[in-house]
Amino acid sequence: MGPNQYIRLSQLSSQIQDAINAQFKGQKYWVLADITNHSFKADKKIHYFELVEKSETGSTITAKILGKSWGGGALKILDFEITTGQRFTNNLHVLVQVSVDYHPLYGLSVNLLDIDSNFMLGILEQQRNATLARLVRENDYIWKEREEYSTFNSRLKLPVVIQRVAVISSSSSAGNEDFRHTMAHNDFGYVFQIDDYHTVVQGDNNAKLFLNKLIEVYNTGIPYDAIVIARGGGSQSDFLIFDNYGIGRAVAKFPIPIITGIGHQKNVSITDLMAHTQTKTPTKAAEFIIAHNRSFEENILSLQRTIAIKSQQLFLGHYKELNRIKTLVSNNARELTAKHREQLNAARQQLAVNSGAVLHANQKKLLVASQQTLQYPKMMLVERTGELLQLKNSLKTFSNVYLRRQELTMEHHQKSIKMMSPHNILKKGYAIVKFNDAIVSSADGINEGDDFEVILKDTRLISTVKEKIQYDGREPDL
């Protein structure tokens, strides 16, 4: 190979640079791609990254080129982050304006000149709408009513007074501190029991940790009145966890009312839509709970005032009615007293007249009765004397008959006792069996080989059981 058959690498790179500059110098292109391998040099305000294009399945990369952005391009990226709330980082699908550049030392790359914020907002909104549609489609306890969402959680009834609260937040959350401060220093002196359940509350990849914390609250079995999800401010990307399908589904079906105070001022997250009550910040969540309890207290105070007023009105009305009745009773009593006084005077005069006549008539009756009374005892005495003589004779006759009858009965009993005596029974051929010095009528406790005693009329036999045969009381077959 001769000296004129090769060139230096720098010469080749210069030719490539000239060719690329001739083709692409001054040209700008809007490119749709994904961001990977992003890094940011804060001291120089330079972004380094790769633009890649993936296949439709997303499994392979079909194109890749280095990219960088500084100066005006870096300012455009900052505007993008402020507008969308989305940090410029890996795995973003973006629409960017670039220019092509080739450097002999660093190779081919593109310079990012601008980035379309509306395109990113559209993607985020599409993802959010798709998640909401999936929640409604796959879960029968989530309904969409016009532009509002009704969930099992949102349909729960808040307790009339909220006292026991579980708070899910970051362990270093300033929002949780604001919530606790507002609850503890309320103007009405309400006292709350607040239990903390710390977890990571940012980043969609931490959704599983958040779900586990919800499950932990449920598994405690503590009857919380409400659960508060508290988080302070941050970039929009920090809140992507609250647009997660799994978290939205869990919040929607949770059996305890959930109040959100996530801290974002611009948008409403899916978790907000699925929860019972959404507020903008942890402080607003605390103010909502305090206002809820204050509403109950005001209703009680209002009811107390109403009862007092109604009682006074009833008392005044009944007091007037009692005075009226009192006056009416007094007047009627005087009229009745005067009327009855006249009736009593008339009755007294009539009584004096009638009593004289009654006394005269009864005096005659008494004279007749006194004469009859004097004669009646003599007649009764004669009758009773005759009855007593008759009773005396009857008693004497009856006693003689009764005594004779009892004598016959005694004789009969004596004969029966004599016939039933053991001595007479033994004479008839019966015997008495004794075992262990006790009379027995059954052989249940007597076994073969046992000794027993047989008592006859004039003899006692001591025997031993040789054989024990069951007997039903009938004559054996001969």
Secondary structure, DSSP 4 states (H G I P E B T S, - for coil): --TTS---HHHHHHHHHHHHHHHHTT--EEEEEEEEEEEEETTTTEEEEEEEEE-TTSSSEEEEEEEEE-THHHHHHHHHHHHH-----TT-EEEEEEEEEEETTTEEEEEEEEE-HHHHHHHHHHHHHHHHHHHHHH-TTEEEETTEEEETTTTSPPPSS--EEEEEE-TT-HHHHHHHHHHHT-TT----EEEEEE---S-GGGHHHHHHHHHHHHHT----SEEEEE-----GGGGGGGG-HHHHHHHHH-SS-EEEE---SS---HHHHHSSEEESSHHHHHHHHHHHHHHHHHHHHHHHHHHHHHHHHHHHHHHHHHHHHHHHHHHHHHHHHHHHHHHHHHHHHHHHHHHHHHHHHHHHHHHHHHHHHHHHHHHHHHHHHHHHHHHHHHHHHHHHHHHHHHHHHHHHHHHHHHHTSHHHHHHTT--EEEETTEE-S--TT--TT-EEEEE-SS-EEEEE--------SSPPP-
